[in-house]
Amino acid sequence: MLKLPLTVLALFICINSKAQNLNPVNSIDYFNLGVDKYSQKDYAGAIDAYNKSIQIDSTNWRSYFNRGLTKKDLNNHTGAIADFTAAIKIDSTNEILYFVRGMSKYVLKDFKGAITDINKSINIKDGYPSAYLVRGNANKDLNKFKEAIVDYNKAIKLDPTFEEPYFQRGVLRGYQKDFIGAIADFSKALEIKPSNQNSYMNRGLARISINQKEGACADFKKAVILGNKEAKQMLAKYCK
């Protein structure tokens, strides 16, 4: 299961945000209104406000960026990419713009395009663990396992408390039949996030693969408690 941490995006959605202006008259007013609407999860209202902001001032990359994020939340990744591209034309040195466009390309399964954008983001400013996570996932989906491992390692080095790279590296190690390594990664992921049913499920599968039945069954039971339906089948198959 792919999860893409968006903590970094939250830092940018509120740039230049002020109290809502009930009578917006300029581009900034409409921009701030869009931020306010977005915070209320009124996505249609947010997009309308950003549209008006852009109509007044088409040179503000933040309006395209925020509108793109809003479209992303509506699962309109094609529209989001168009907005991120428009923002890049205004500010081609902003690493976040390439990062978010790469994320949307990944969701649309344009893995090569995602890698190209993430590369640009990293080249402009290195240091975002999420960038390496996304690129690692894209490399994994392209069966470039060696490159994916390098990316996950880098993400973990940048933030050892980031759960997702451990999980994804564990999945990849399972693919490669490195079950001991996979178990270690899922265990670390669970130290960070004990509520992840998928880590229990996958650790159980890795354990059953090396005949650690008792530990595997304990993991399947925990996954079931957390709501994993597939784990019920594993319990019935291996833990009678």
Secondary structure, DSSP 4 states (H G I P E B T S, - for coil): ------HHHHHHHTTT--S--SS--SHHHHHHHHHHHHHTT-HHHHHHHHHHHHHH-TT-HHHHHHHHHHHHHTT-HHHHHHHHHHHHHH-TT-HHHHHHHHHHHHHTT-HHHHHHHHHHHHHH----HHHHHHHHHHHHHTT-HHHHHHHHHHHHHH-TT-HHHHHHHHHHHHHTT-HHHHHHHHHHHHHH-TT-HHHHHHHHHHHHHTT-HHHHHHHHHHHHHTT-HHHHHHHHHH--
